[in-house]
Amino acid sequence: MNRNIMVLLRRIQYEKIAPFVALAVLFVASSVLSPYFLQVKNLLNILRQVSYSGMIALGMTFVIISGGIDLSVGSLAAFNASMGILCLNYLMNKLGNEYLAMAGGILTALLLGVLSGALNGFLITRGKIAPFIVTLGSMAIFRSLALFIGSAGEIRSVSGRYGTFGMESILFVPVPVIAMIILGVVLTLVLNNTRYGRYLCAVGSNVRVAVFSAINVNRIKLIAYTLCGLIVSVSAVMLSSRFNAVSTSNLGMGFELDAIAAVIIGGTPLTGGRGTVWGTIMGAIILGIINNMLNMLGVSPYLQGTVKGLVIIGAVYIQGQKA
């Protein structure tokens, strides 16, 4: 029994350290392959690019730890961002106050994120429908609604300050990157230092044991999906403010693949039960560096999806070998 515990502890420790080791190796290799990689502007650009999908990956981490999956995050980002800008434009026309309009639009997007995530969680927990089926259906629904309200085109904000907000930096660090770091700190505390975090891991590890331990499994899963929906909306607000517009057909496209890949690379197994928030952030940065190097080396952008797919398969295979 003691030997099994030691093996489990070593495996968990390896999963926590492995993403950081992989990032260090990739960082050195990229520095050798391209003289432009270490330029501050390029590094900040990588961080900005990965921050949007990285934030979503943080919410996905909690969902996967609970033993679930959420395929709707990309479509949800497009829908919530669209509704947020529509609300902002409406309030601008009614109130004429740019700051109140921005606040109203952002709050609308965040509230819709909470409600949408809770809806997914409710259908999964109370409706007893498989997470894959529920989120696959909601992925189609949210994208369809976004395309409908935007006439399959672009929804542009009438606020100039909203676009400025999305491009600002604090001490040379882009605002979306700061938001990702803040979310990482908060979610780390929640996962590692709260009763909810312990219960979340227990539910993902063994639902039956969690039920026998008097844990409200449905509530734990519902909170995970609700939290994921909220974080998706934070990312959607940051992304739409960067362009001061929403492309209803393109915004969030492929974010579910990026998020799942970052979570897996970060050491969180698809079987759930354990995971690390900072590992997920490292996973997102690793993907960003890979994409950046492919661009610098002149590799076709159409092949980047192939690389992501191979990385996901490889990460799952390695996790299987350690199990």
Beta strands, then each sheet from edge to edge (+ up, - down):
strand 1: 154-156
strand 2: 169-170
strand 3: 173-174
strand 4: 245-247
sheet 1: 1+ 4-
sheet 2: 2+ 3-
end
